[in-house]
Amino acid sequence: MSAISASEKVDGFTRKSMRKAQKQRKSQGSSQYRTQSAPVELSPLPQLKDAPSTEQQDLFTQKLQQCCMLFDFLDSVTDLKSKEIKRATLNELVDFVSTNRGVLVESAYPEITNMISTNIFRALPPSENPDFDPEEDEPTLEASWPHMQLVYEFLLRFLENPDFQPSIAKRYIDQKFVLQLLELFDSEDPRERDFLKTILHRIYGKFLGLRAFIRKQINNIFLRFIYETEHFNGVAELLEILGSIINGFALPLKAEHKQFLMKVLIPLHTAKGLALFHAQLAYCVVQFLEKDPTLTEPVIRGLLKFWPKTCSQKEVMFLGEIEEILDVIEPTQFKKIQEPLFKQISKCVANPHFQVAERALYFWNNEYILSLIEENIDKVLPIMFSSLYRISKEHWNPTIVALVYNVLKTLMEMNCTLFDELTSSYKADRQREKKKEQERDELWKKLDELRLSNTALVQNNSHGLPSVQNNNNNNNSNNNNNVNEDRSADEAADNVDGKDPVEASESTPCAK
Amino acid sequence: MLYSKTARAVAVAASKGVACSELMTYFYKSLCHHLDTIYDEDEVLLALAEQLGNFTMLVGGPEYVHCLLPPLESLATVEETVVRDKAVESLRKISQEHSPVDLEVHFEPLVKRLASGDWFTSRTSACGLFSVCYPRVSSTVKAEIRQHFRTLCSDDTPMVRRAAASKLGEFAKVLELDYVKSDIISLFTALASDEQDSVRLLAVEACVSIATLLPQEDLETLVMPTLRQAAEDKSWRVRYMVADKFSELQKAVGPEITKNDLVPAFQNLLKDCEAEVRAAAANKVKEFCENLPEDNREQIIMTHILPCVKELVSDTNQHVKSALASVIMGLSTILGKDNTIEHLLPLFLAQLKDECPEVRLNIISNLDCVNEVIGIRQLSQSLLPAIVELAEDAKWRVRLAIIEYMPLLAGQLGVEFFDEKLNTLCMAWLIDHVYAIREAATCNLMKLVEKFGAEWAQNTIVPKVLGMANDPNYLHRMTTLFCINALSEACGQEITTKQMLPVVLKMSNDQVANVRFNVAKSLQKIGPVLDSNALQTEVKPVLEKLATDTDMDVKYFAQEAISVLALA
């Protein structure tokens, strides 16, 4: 508080970035509501590799139980020895399940899942930064990561072990387990979400009975994100998993999947933080269309419905997605949506934001899209023409103008006659518009004149009355104009009279 | 928007002649059409959902109100939450205009359809409609409604369970007591142990209404196990909710349970591992203590609550401390003079020295409570450094906040203390870098004069204010004018005419136009306080001169002053 720079004092508003820089990066505890008492000191157990094979399983279980002890990582000085023992043990366990065969006996499963659940399942703490902006701010990192990372690693190795048997594991890795796993995707720590992604993917692959459940819960998370909280950190990771899930859908697509596309994935485009997961989202959408091309029309109509109106950054993303869709579109589907789609594209081409215009114009560098346009030039060109033509004359950005010239040239080569027709009709239209504008201008001028003479009349009237009263002593006149003149003359006289006292009063204090 | 208004106009025109159900059928068809095509803008749908709630008279009165149901039903199934909520709101509204027969024939089937809809949106909307029709239908239909509500409480979509949980309390209120005990309690217990914390926390809200409905002897067995569990939930959001609703819960369960159960629960919340929860609990400290049963209130506070409060004073989180600081002073009235001096005063003093300005500010802003109990003198020595530091805080909002408490402090500390310690501060604010502070400082002076009187003003404030008229900085010269504007009325005619007016008039020659037009504004403002002689001989000439100023604004304000003071 003592060292406040002068500039800061003058300008009450310190810059946000400066304030952030001052705050040191914090890592965060994992809101474990500890009903258990303070951690007991751990004592090291013998190494697994040194144990005789008869005792190895017992020792494995003991080590798993030892790792259920949780430590407070916000306090960096307590339990240092025990923390180190747990870390070493976890390392050993990871090593043990990844290199040895035949260690996953049936009795080990509950111990393993118990150790994992105890360590990773927790209510995520409130965000340190209440207005956390995932695009700008540094995420808060999980304080207990040194242990947690190893537990995640262990879970992954456990799932990937060649002896792993889903038929036994499904008793422990059940719906509840998966649900808790899914909730962790909201973690602010990207390292944790990355592990979760791989793990959930493995579980989806190995547990057929959980697949529908997992999809439904992801569905619920997205709906809550779109319509209720607008906050969930793991949308991109979940979409990435979904991308490969969709890839594996059998044909024909079930109604459930189509509903997911239309009622969840398309509305996801409305999210404020779209930039964070747009690549993954577009991938999912394109996967769907590659599976079932008949979905193209509803998808594009959906995107057009949610087309961003004020956010240029999002508009660029939408255009990118449209191009990805057009890359895989079937010509018959293209015919169905070309009109509404190109109406939107013609608006984008004419967008004053050059990045939006540029992104839209890049469509004409795409060979496949060009061939589609050429096939349907009689429909596309009339929609696009006026925007392109106008922009070629009016856009402020020279790059855009150059691009538009190229596009116009390409289009002209596609159908010269149509192009000429449109040019002449465009010019005629412009002439008509200009004429109309001129007429409108003249009309306004006339109205202005009318108003001027009218207000003059009104002013005369309104001034007339009080001035008559003011000038009671003066000679009355029937003519309004005369009265007005009288009054201004009167005022002028007043002013002349008034000047003297002012000067007088001022000269007195000066004299003192 | 336009569409719904047109529709309204159509309805008005047609309501007298055309058969209403036909009109609505037409209307509904066109609505469906529009929902699909052009008017699928959520804003339009929102306006539509709202308007339809006011359509009863337009479709021909309560007799025909049921023909509004089909369009509202479709609106109640859309995805966009605000539209859906508005549609439900309108449905609730027009449900009251249905006759009991219509309610069973038209409204209740709609609720049933929504409750068994395929997509979660319709089921979510249904949750809000049960309580409005339940009291007015026959007992068989009532049984059906209860069944539907039960089903939705265990819906497999969390969105629907959340909607059901949030309406649980409301629904309980319209149910017969027996059914509250048999139906609602089991639903409440189930929702309160839902796998999703977002559902569990809504059950806490319902807990308040349910506990109010039940007789005291049933609370222990029916509600308390769930409430205890919620207070120790593993999710901080649920515990936060309990802390946030603590006063309501306390009132709902009554003094006995409070003593046995809620006191320990509250202690735990005050010591929670999450700062959010501690802050929410700290906010409730005063209310909780106030509502304790009087017979052993003091003993409970001293032995159970105060030790936790002491720990919170040195909490690591500033939000917790500032939440506590905003209520802690209120404890003094409850505990009385001796306890306050012995136990609370050290805490107040500690918080007055807190590193976080918000904490100090919250303490200072609640000084009046302590003043009533022990008088502010006890604190004044510690108060001063705290005030001085806040007065010079780098953040202007903090400075602004402390200025706002100055009149209150001045009143409590007395004129002597004020002159000695605080007067310089008040004057220093007048030349702050931030306009908002200078403005507040001006206003503060006015309030001080109202408190201490014109004579005090003449001796302490006015000379300093007038001295600033010669400041090289024109902003400070203008501050003089602003102060005069604020003070003239409180100071009275004599001081204004004799001391202030000459200064104002002299400033009309200032080289900065802003000062000159503010002279004109000031003259307009203080004119009514002056006598007519001064107005005519001194003010009028100056204003007339300003009215011929080269600067447009000066002219404008001078002319305005002339006409307002009727000097023309």
HADDOCK unambig.tbl for C-alpha pairs under 7 A between the chains (distance, minus, plus):
assign (segid A and resid 4 and name CA) (segid B and resid 394 and name CA) 6.81 0.50 0.50
assign (segid A and resid 9 and name CA) (segid B and resid 394 and name CA) 5.32 0.50 0.50
assign (segid A and resid 10 and name CA) (segid B and resid 433 and name CA) 5.86 0.50 0.50
assign (segid A and resid 12 and name CA) (segid B and resid 395 and name CA) 5.58 0.50 0.50
assign (segid A and resid 12 and name CA) (segid B and resid 396 and name CA) 5.76 0.50 0.50
assign (segid A and resid 31 and name CA) (segid B and resid 274 and name CA) 6.93 0.50 0.50
assign (segid A and resid 33 and name CA) (segid B and resid 234 and name CA) 5.59 0.50 0.50
assign (segid A and resid 123 and name CA) (segid B and resid 234 and name CA) 6.68 0.50 0.50
assign (segid A and resid 123 and name CA) (segid B and resid 235 and name CA) 5.10 0.50 0.50
assign (segid A and resid 220 and name CA) (segid B and resid 157 and name CA) 6.95 0.50 0.50
assign (segid A and resid 227 and name CA) (segid B and resid 80 and name CA) 6.72 0.50 0.50
assign (segid A and resid 227 and name CA) (segid B and resid 81 and name CA) 6.22 0.50 0.50
assign (segid A and resid 498 and name CA) (segid B and resid 541 and name CA) 6.03 0.50 0.50
assign (segid A and resid 498 and name CA) (segid B and resid 544 and name CA) 6.48 0.50 0.50
assign (segid A and resid 499 and name CA) (segid B and resid 541 and name CA) 6.97 0.50 0.50
assign (segid A and resid 499 and name CA) (segid B and resid 545 and name CA) 6.43 0.50 0.50
assign (segid A and resid 501 and name CA) (segid B and resid 541 and name CA) 5.70 0.50 0.50
assign (segid A and resid 502 and name CA) (segid B and resid 541 and name CA) 4.51 0.50 0.50
assign (segid A and resid 502 and name CA) (segid B and resid 542 and name CA) 5.40 0.50 0.50
assign (segid A and resid 502 and name CA) (segid B and resid 545 and name CA) 6.47 0.50 0.50
